[in-house]
Amino acid sequence: MTSEKKILYLDCLSGVSGDMFTGALIDLGVAPARLKKILSGLPLKGYQVRTSKCRRGGLGATRFIVEAGHEHAHRGLREITRILKRADIPQPVRSMAQAVVERLVEAEARVHRIPKQKVHLHEVGAVDAIVDIVSGAACLYLLGAKHVECSELPLGGGSVKAAHGTLPVPAPATLELLRGIPVRPGPVEAELVTPTGAALVSTVASKFGPPPPMTVERIGHGAGARDFKDHPNVLRAWWGRTRASAGRSEIVIIETTLDDLSPQVYGYLMEQLLKAGALDVHYTPVQMKKSRPGINVTVLSRPGTAPALEQILFEETSTLGVRSWSATRRELERRIHSVKTRFGKIPVKVAGDGDRLLNAAPEYEACARAARRHRVPLKHVQQAALEALPARPRRSRS
């Protein structure tokens, strides 16, 4: 048994910044008009976005440009969070943007050794940086990129001027954001990875290293602002398919325990978590201190989406803290096989290990619709779908 999944691979041959990230995904196929429609929901004024075609090192690329006034706002996490909450944008975009901002604030807090509530973002607090972050999250949403991998990151060299004065490259916050991520110096004396770019890739990518085995379908080039003489200043985005096989993968388990939340909220909470990319959500009744009945909320997440899911738990529940830890998950190969029955076509989820079919489950919603339409018991439709499934089903064409 084999199955395939969509994958976005970020080939950061010249580093990454917020505008290069968005430019690469637009060049890959995200429609600028759809992006602008999402950005119109931001409660921010005094800026415009545009795209332009250009060449970097002989390569054709798309440059994403945010034109804003000369604002010198020093916004903190609370104010940026308020802006994102007020924004009329899709929830997955809001959650991802919030997670990126949280990572930036936490990095700055560690660098300056102050509580994150006291961090005021200078460059990142400006309108153009907020728009860059939301644009990157929106492009991932519009592309439907749920699995992202990234190359090692070239950092450049030299120094850069910032609100705190002249800083070495990589900037301290950038280096803090890249803990545990493979990096290398060069290939030019310039800042190739910005704090915004580092926050974006460290939030959304689940793996860093060489490209995985994949079938490349589209390639996009996002241009940086500078045109280096002997080096193409672009971020390449590869979009394609990779074979999903049975094996082990890293996940993050997030938990919090509640004893004061209205039961009405739990259904909505699960809906929001799944919409934002949770692999699974389940609730377990527990007995808490003072003999209070409570609910343990457990969320399974990919590493890249864990910060966004934690933020939803803080926003939608009364929790004061969450617990999280890494784990490995072994998965069977899974795919959907459509079978013909006397009640119509029914999709069946099949799972196995190599050529061995181990589990099969007719899709509930399709079975329920067929049962209502033909006025028969649901179990009759489910049994018919299983009986119609061949012993070794071939992969259905999509």
GIKA-V606749 format. One record per pair of residues at least 12 apart in sequence whose ideal C-beta (glycine too) atoms are under 6 Angstrom apart, sorted by the first residue. I is the first residue (numbers start at 1). J is the second residue. Records with the same first field share a line. If there is no record, write none. Layout:
I = J / J
This chain:
1 = 333 / 352
2 = 243
3 = 244 / 333 / 335
4 = 241 / 243
5 = 244
7 = 147 / 214 / 242
8 = 145 / 148 / 239
9 = 149 / 211 / 238
10 = 150 / 237
11 = 151 / 236
12 = 151 / 153 / 235
14 = 192 / 233 / 234
15 = 154 / 192 / 193
16 = 193 / 197 / 201 / 235
17 = 194 / 197
18 = 132 / 136 / 196 / 197
19 = 64 / 132
20 = 222 / 224 / 235
21 = 136 / 200
22 = 64 / 135 / 136 / 139
23 = 62 / 63 / 64 / 222 / 223
24 = 220 / 222 / 235 / 237
25 = 139 / 143 / 237
26 = 51 / 62
27 = 62 / 220 / 221
28 = 218 / 220 / 237 / 239
30 = 139 / 142 / 143
32 = 51
34 = 142
35 = 138
38 = 89 / 138
41 = 87 / 88 / 89
42 = 87
43 = 86
44 = 127
46 = 69
47 = 66 / 68 / 127 / 131
48 = 67
49 = 66
50 = 65
51 = 64
54 = 223
56 = 223 / 227 / 232 / 233 / 234
57 = 232
59 = 221 / 232 / 234
61 = 221 / 223 / 234
63 = 223
66 = 128 / 131
68 = 127 / 128
71 = 126 / 127
73 = 125
74 = 120 / 122 / 125
75 = 121 / 125
76 = 120
77 = 105
80 = 101
84 = 97 / 98
90 = 141
91 = 275
92 = 141 / 276
93 = 137 / 138 / 141
95 = 276 / 308 / 311 / 312
96 = 137 / 308
97 = 133 / 134 / 137
98 = 311
99 = 203 / 307 / 308 / 311
100 = 133 / 199 / 200 / 203
102 = 307
103 = 199 / 203
104 = 124 / 199
105 = 119
107 = 173 / 176 / 177
108 = 173
110 = 176
111 = 172 / 173 / 176
122 = 163
129 = 196
132 = 196
136 = 200
148 = 204 / 205
149 = 205 / 207
150 = 201 / 205 / 208
152 = 182
153 = 183 / 193
154 = 184 / 187 / 192
155 = 170 / 183 / 185 / 192 / 193
156 = 169 / 188 / 190 / 191 / 192
157 = 169 / 185 / 189
158 = 189
160 = 191
169 = 191
170 = 193
173 = 195
174 = 193 / 195 / 198
177 = 198 / 199 / 202
178 = 198
181 = 208
182 = 208
187 = 231
188 = 228 / 231
204 = 304
205 = 304
206 = 302 / 303 / 304
212 = 242
214 = 240 / 242
215 = 240 / 241
216 = 238 / 240
217 = 239 / 240
218 = 239
219 = 238
220 = 237
221 = 234 / 236
222 = 235
245 = 333
246 = 332 / 333 / 353
248 = 328 / 330
249 = 329
250 = 303
251 = 300 / 327 / 329
252 = 301 / 303 / 306 / 324 / 326
253 = 325 / 327
254 = 299 / 309 / 310 / 322 / 324
255 = 298 / 323
256 = 297 / 313 / 319 / 322
257 = 294 / 296
258 = 294 / 295 / 317
259 = 288 / 292 / 294
260 = 318
261 = 317 / 318
269 = 316
272 = 312
273 = 299 / 309 / 312
276 = 308 / 309 / 312
277 = 305
278 = 299 / 301 / 309
279 = 300
280 = 300
281 = 299
282 = 298
283 = 295
284 = 296
310 = 322
332 = 351 / 353
333 = 352
334 = 351
336 = 349
337 = 350 / 393 / 396
338 = 396
339 = 385 / 388 / 389
341 = 384 / 385 / 388
343 = 370 / 374 / 381
344 = 370
346 = 362 / 366 / 385
347 = 363 / 366
348 = 360 / 362 / 385 / 389
349 = 361
350 = 393
360 = 389
362 = 382 / 385
367 = 381 / 382
